[in-house]
Amino acid sequence: MSEPLSQRQIQQTLYEYARELYMQAWVENGEEDEDPEIDEGLETFDYLYEHEAWPE
């Protein structure tokens, strides 16, 4: 029988899944003529996740 996941493992898994989905949307909704700024997308997601608000 396997051990149950800890709360931290579950939080990390959900964070990684949400980040992946956000980045998929970030790339898909970027300007067609420009390469999406991956670092900017990751920083934006991390800010939103931590502060629960858009950067000002």
VOPAGU-2260 file (C-alpha; in pm, 1 decimal, decimal comma):
REM VOPAGU-2260
SITE   aa  ch    i         X         Y         Z
SITE  MET   A    0       0,0       0,0       0,0
SITE  SER   A    1     139,3     342,7     -87,7
SITE  GLU   A    2     165,9     625,9     161,1
SITE  PRO   A    3     -89,3     907,4     132,2
SITE  LEU   A    4      34,4    1232,4     -12,3
SITE  SER   A    5     118,7    1510,4     228,0
SITE  GLN   A    6     -61,3    1843,3     210,5
SITE  ARG   A    7     260,2    2001,1      78,1
SITE  GLN   A    8     285,2    1744,5    -203,6
SITE  ILE   A    9     -75,0    1810,0    -303,3
SITE  GLN   A   10     -21,8    2188,1    -296,7
SITE  GLN   A   11     292,4    2154,6    -509,1
SITE  THR   A   12     117,7    1931,5    -762,2
SITE  LEU   A   13    -175,3    2172,8    -794,8
SITE  TYR   A   14      61,5    2471,5    -822,2
SITE  GLU   A   15     259,2    2304,6   -1101,8
SITE  TYR   A   16     -60,1    2207,7   -1287,4
SITE  ALA   A   17    -204,0    2559,1   -1261,6
SITE  ARG   A   18     126,8    2710,0   -1374,9
SITE  GLU   A   19     137,2    2478,7   -1675,5
SITE  LEU   A   20    -218,3    2570,8   -1777,1
SITE  TYR   A   21    -147,3    2941,6   -1731,2
SITE  MET   A   22     161,2    2920,5   -1949,7
SITE  GLN   A   23     -30,1    2733,7   -2221,7
SITE  ALA   A   24    -285,7    3016,6   -2224,4
SITE  TRP   A   25      -4,3    3276,2   -2210,3
SITE  VAL   A   26     158,0    3133,2   -2524,4
SITE  GLU   A   27    -171,8    3077,9   -2711,1
SITE  ASN   A   28    -294,2    3432,9   -2643,4
SITE  GLY   A   29      30,5    3611,5   -2725,0
SITE  GLU   A   30      73,0    3837,9   -3022,3
SITE  GLU   A   31     105,8    3641,3   -3345,9
SITE  ASP   A   32     403,5    3843,0   -3469,7
SITE  GLU   A   33     602,5    3814,0   -3146,7
SITE  ASP   A   34     756,7    3529,9   -2952,4
SITE  PRO   A   35     591,3    3507,5   -2613,3
SITE  GLU   A   36     809,6    3621,0   -2326,5
SITE  ILE   A   37     817,4    3297,1   -2128,0
SITE  ASP   A   38    1000,6    3449,8   -1830,9
SITE  GLU   A   39     745,0    3730,7   -1813,7
SITE  GLY   A   40     461,2    3478,2   -1813,7
SITE  LEU   A   41     621,1    3273,8   -1536,1
SITE  GLU   A   42     687,7    3584,2   -1326,9
SITE  THR   A   43     329,7    3703,0   -1376,5
SITE  PHE   A   44     188,2    3367,3   -1270,9
SITE  ASP   A   45     411,3    3350,8    -963,7
SITE  TYR   A   46     308,3    3704,1    -863,9
SITE  LEU   A   47     -60,9    3626,7    -907,5
SITE  TYR   A   48     -26,0    3305,0    -711,4
SITE  GLU   A   49     158,1    3469,0    -424,0
SITE  HIS   A   50     -36,6    3798,1    -402,0
SITE  GLU   A   51    -376,1    3690,4    -538,9
SITE  ALA   A   52    -388,6    4015,6    -739,0
SITE  TRP   A   53    -252,4    4158,8   -1062,9
SITE  PRO   A   54      79,7    4344,7   -1043,1
SITE  GLU   A   55      39,0    4720,5   -1036,4
